[in-house]
Amino acid sequence: MGNIVYLSENKIFTSDLVSDSALNSYSGNSRELVSQRAVQYKKTIQNINQRKEWKNSGSGAMFMGAYNDVEMAYEASAYISGISKYENDFLYSINLDGVGGMYRKTITDDLSEGHITANEHLQIRDIDILGNRCVASVGNSQTRNLAVFTLPSGSFVELTEGDTREDFPSFSKHDENRILFSSAGLARDTAVPLAGPYAAMVYDSVKGEMEELFAHNELDFIRVKEDTKGNIYLIKRPYNTQTQGNIIADIFLLPWRMIKAIFRFL
């Protein structure tokens, strides 16, 4: 039938689907497609750590008073956040220690990858592609907005702004000018910003206007899709304020993690 490419536990996989009409089911074998960009980045960090290892180990470090028997090597962070079909290949978005990027990959040649864009000031999360346009959720751990990238150049324009988290964007299959997404407002009257429930939204790129489709103060509406007939599909789940606890912890621990990273670097 074809191939499915998907993300699972921060890894890219492809599966060859085979239809079994007798059992009315599908089966297939999955295999991992390695992100060469993540491999290269981690290898670079590892080489840097090895070159600096002499500074806090061995007799020379003991003589200088810099000996430390605790492992202080910086651990590289690579998070694959989005994936979407592009022509006969696919693109994936990845964040390498806060540096966002998009890369082109095939399902046949695991070692070959093409560069689309990389930006040290912009994290790229969920992506969806229609023709030569790629809509993405861009921003950071707090605020995220919609942006449309032109492919294959990687130039982009941000469509929205403000204290919101706009995630899970997708192009409508019914009207290519419509972009569906989920949006959560941020509360700034607390010690740290808290995100409210996700509302299902649609952005009209011709009119430059947004419309709220579904919203509820106790529910999240995420992964909004529109098929060729205009039918809307989404995931509805209870809004859980406990999920904000991880964000709060991350924000409180951010200064400590930065100090720790700087200390390891020095």
C-alpha positions as CSV (number, residue, x, y, z in Angstrom):
1,M,0.0,0.0,0.0
2,G,2.8,2.4,0.8
3,N,4.9,3.7,3.7
4,I,4.0,5.5,6.9
5,V,6.6,7.7,8.5
6,Y,6.0,8.6,12.2
7,L,7.7,9.7,15.4
8,S,7.9,7.6,18.5
9,E,9.9,8.3,21.7
10,N,12.0,11.0,19.9
11,K,12.9,8.7,17.0
12,I,11.8,8.5,13.4
13,F,10.3,5.2,12.0
14,T,8.9,4.0,8.7
15,S,6.5,1.1,8.2
16,D,5.7,-0.7,5.0
17,L,2.0,-1.4,5.2
18,V,0.5,-4.5,3.6
19,S,-3.3,-5.0,3.4
20,D,-4.9,-8.3,4.3
21,S,-8.3,-8.2,2.7
22,A,-9.3,-11.6,4.2
23,L,-8.7,-10.4,7.8
24,N,-9.6,-6.8,7.0
25,S,-6.4,-5.6,8.6
26,Y,-3.0,-4.2,7.9
27,S,0.5,-5.4,8.9
28,G,4.0,-4.2,8.3
29,N,7.6,-4.1,9.5
30,S,8.9,-1.0,11.1
31,R,12.5,0.3,11.0
32,E,14.2,3.3,12.4
33,L,15.4,6.2,10.3
34,V,18.3,7.8,12.1
35,S,18.5,11.6,12.3
36,Q,22.0,12.2,10.9
37,R,21.8,15.8,12.1
38,A,21.3,14.6,15.7
39,V,24.1,12.1,15.4
40,Q,26.5,14.7,14.0
41,Y,25.6,17.2,16.7
42,K,26.1,14.7,19.6
43,K,29.4,13.5,18.1
44,T,30.6,17.2,18.0
45,I,29.7,17.7,21.6
46,Q,31.4,14.5,22.6
47,N,34.6,15.5,20.8
48,I,34.5,18.9,22.6
49,N,34.1,17.1,26.0
50,Q,37.0,14.8,25.2
51,R,39.3,17.8,24.3
52,K,38.5,19.5,27.6
53,E,38.7,16.3,29.7
54,W,42.3,17.0,30.7
55,K,41.2,20.2,32.5
56,N,39.5,18.3,35.4
57,S,41.1,14.9,35.4
58,G,44.6,13.5,35.7
59,S,47.7,14.6,37.6
60,G,47.8,17.9,35.7
61,A,44.3,18.9,36.9
62,M,45.2,17.8,40.5
63,F,48.3,20.0,40.4
64,M,46.2,23.0,39.3
65,G,43.6,22.3,41.9
66,A,41.0,21.7,39.2
67,Y,40.6,17.9,39.7
68,N,37.0,16.7,39.7
69,D,36.2,13.0,39.8
70,V,32.5,13.8,39.0
71,E,31.5,13.6,35.4
72,M,31.0,17.2,34.2
73,A,30.8,16.6,30.5
74,Y,27.9,18.5,28.9
75,E,25.2,16.2,27.6
76,A,23.8,17.2,24.2
77,S,20.0,17.5,23.9
78,A,18.3,16.6,20.6
79,Y,14.5,16.6,20.4
80,I,12.7,15.7,17.1
81,S,9.4,17.6,17.3
82,G,7.7,17.4,13.9
83,I,7.5,15.5,10.7
84,S,5.6,15.9,7.4
85,K,5.7,14.5,3.8
86,Y,7.4,16.7,1.2
87,E,7.4,15.6,-2.5
88,N,8.7,12.0,-2.5
89,D,10.6,12.6,0.8
90,F,9.8,14.1,4.1
91,L,10.9,16.9,6.4
92,Y,11.5,16.7,10.1
93,S,12.0,19.5,12.6
94,I,14.5,19.2,15.4
95,N,15.8,21.3,18.3
96,L,19.4,20.9,19.3
97,D,19.9,22.5,22.7
98,G,17.4,25.3,21.8
99,V,18.6,25.7,18.2
100,G,15.7,24.9,15.8
101,G,16.1,23.4,12.4
102,M,14.4,21.6,9.5
103,Y,16.0,18.8,7.4
104,R,15.0,16.8,4.4
105,K,15.2,13.0,4.5
106,T,14.3,10.0,2.3
107,I,13.1,6.6,3.5
108,T,15.5,4.8,1.2
109,D,18.9,6.4,2.0
110,D,19.3,6.8,5.7
111,L,22.6,8.5,5.5
112,S,21.5,11.3,3.2
113,E,19.9,14.5,4.5
114,G,19.3,17.9,3.1
115,H,19.4,21.2,5.0
116,I,16.3,23.5,4.9
117,T,16.9,25.9,7.7
118,A,18.5,26.4,11.1
119,N,18.0,29.2,13.6
120,E,19.6,29.7,17.0
121,H,16.8,32.1,18.0
122,L,13.9,30.0,16.9
123,Q,12.6,26.5,18.0
124,I,10.5,24.7,15.4
125,R,7.9,22.3,16.7
126,D,4.9,20.7,14.8
127,I,5.0,21.1,11.0
128,D,2.7,20.4,8.1
129,I,3.4,20.8,4.4
130,L,1.2,21.6,1.4
131,G,3.0,22.0,-1.9
132,N,5.9,24.4,-1.2
133,R,4.5,25.8,2.0
134,C,5.3,24.5,5.4
135,V,3.2,25.8,8.4
136,A,5.0,25.4,11.8
137,S,4.6,26.2,15.4
138,V,7.7,28.3,16.3
139,G,8.8,29.9,19.6
140,N,10.1,28.6,22.9
141,S,9.0,26.8,26.0
142,Q,6.6,29.6,26.9
143,T,5.2,31.3,23.8
144,R,4.6,29.8,20.4
145,N,3.2,31.3,17.2
146,L,2.3,30.2,13.7
147,A,4.8,30.7,10.8
148,V,4.8,29.7,7.2
149,F,8.0,28.6,5.6
150,T,8.7,28.7,1.8
151,L,10.3,25.5,0.6
152,P,13.0,24.7,-0.2
153,S,14.6,28.1,0.7
154,G,13.6,28.0,4.4
155,S,12.5,31.7,4.5
156,F,9.5,32.3,6.7
157,V,6.8,34.8,7.8
158,E,5.2,34.7,11.2
159,L,1.4,34.9,11.0
160,T,0.5,35.4,14.7
161,E,2.0,36.9,17.8
162,G,1.2,37.4,21.5
163,D,1.1,35.6,24.8
164,T,-0.2,32.3,23.4
165,R,0.9,28.8,22.7
166,E,-0.2,27.9,19.1
167,D,0.5,24.3,18.4
168,F,-0.4,21.4,16.1
169,P,-0.9,23.4,12.8
170,S,-2.2,21.7,9.7
171,F,-3.3,22.8,6.2
172,S,-6.9,22.2,5.3
173,K,-7.4,19.6,2.6
174,H,-10.7,21.3,1.7
175,D,-9.4,24.9,1.3
176,E,-5.6,25.5,1.0
177,N,-6.0,29.0,2.4
178,R,-7.2,27.6,5.8
179,I,-4.7,26.7,8.5
180,L,-6.1,24.8,11.5
181,F,-4.3,24.8,14.8
182,S,-4.8,24.7,18.6
183,S,-4.2,27.9,20.7
184,A,-3.9,28.3,24.5
185,G,-3.7,31.6,26.2
186,L,-1.0,32.4,28.9
187,A,-1.8,33.9,32.3
188,R,0.8,36.4,33.5
189,D,-0.7,37.3,36.9
190,T,1.1,34.4,38.6
191,A,4.8,33.8,39.5
192,V,5.2,31.9,36.2
193,P,3.0,31.9,33.1
194,L,0.3,29.2,33.0
195,A,-1.3,27.9,29.8
196,G,-5.1,27.7,29.6
197,P,-7.1,25.1,27.7
198,Y,-6.4,24.6,24.0
199,A,-9.1,26.0,21.7
200,A,-9.5,24.8,18.1
201,M,-8.8,27.6,15.7
202,V,-8.7,28.3,12.0
203,Y,-6.6,31.0,10.3
204,D,-7.7,32.4,6.9
205,S,-4.5,33.3,5.0
206,V,-6.4,35.4,2.4
207,K,-8.4,37.5,4.9
208,G,-5.7,37.4,7.5
209,E,-8.3,36.6,10.1
210,M,-8.7,33.9,12.8
211,E,-11.8,32.1,13.9
212,E,-12.5,30.0,17.0
213,L,-14.1,26.7,16.1
214,F,-14.3,24.9,19.5
215,A,-13.5,26.0,23.0
216,H,-14.3,24.9,26.6
217,N,-12.8,25.9,29.9
218,E,-12.5,22.3,30.9
219,L,-11.4,20.7,27.6
220,D,-8.4,20.7,25.3
221,F,-9.1,20.5,21.5
222,I,-5.9,19.5,19.7
223,R,-4.7,17.9,16.4
224,V,-7.4,19.7,14.4
225,K,-7.7,18.4,10.8
226,E,-10.0,19.1,7.9
227,D,-10.6,16.6,5.1
228,T,-11.4,17.2,1.4
229,K,-15.1,17.4,2.1
230,G,-14.7,20.0,4.9
231,N,-15.3,17.6,7.8
232,I,-13.3,18.5,10.9
233,Y,-11.5,16.0,13.0
234,L,-9.8,16.6,16.3
235,I,-8.8,15.1,19.7
236,K,-10.8,16.2,22.7
237,R,-9.4,15.6,26.1
238,P,-9.9,16.9,29.6
239,Y,-7.9,20.0,30.5
240,N,-5.4,19.0,33.2
241,T,-3.9,21.8,35.2
242,Q,-1.4,19.2,36.7
243,T,0.3,19.2,33.3
244,Q,1.4,22.7,34.0
245,G,3.4,21.5,36.9
246,N,6.2,20.2,34.6
247,I,6.3,23.6,32.9
248,I,6.5,25.4,36.3
249,A,9.3,23.1,37.4
250,D,11.2,23.7,34.1
251,I,11.0,27.4,34.5
252,F,12.1,27.4,38.1
253,L,15.0,25.1,37.3
254,L,16.1,27.0,34.2
255,P,18.5,29.3,36.1
256,W,20.1,26.4,37.9
257,R,20.4,24.4,34.6
258,M,22.0,27.4,32.9
259,I,24.5,27.9,35.7
260,K,25.3,24.2,35.6
261,A,25.8,24.3,31.8
262,I,28.1,27.3,32.1
263,F,30.0,25.7,34.9
264,R,30.6,22.5,32.8
265,F,31.7,24.6,29.9
266,L,34.2,26.6,32.0
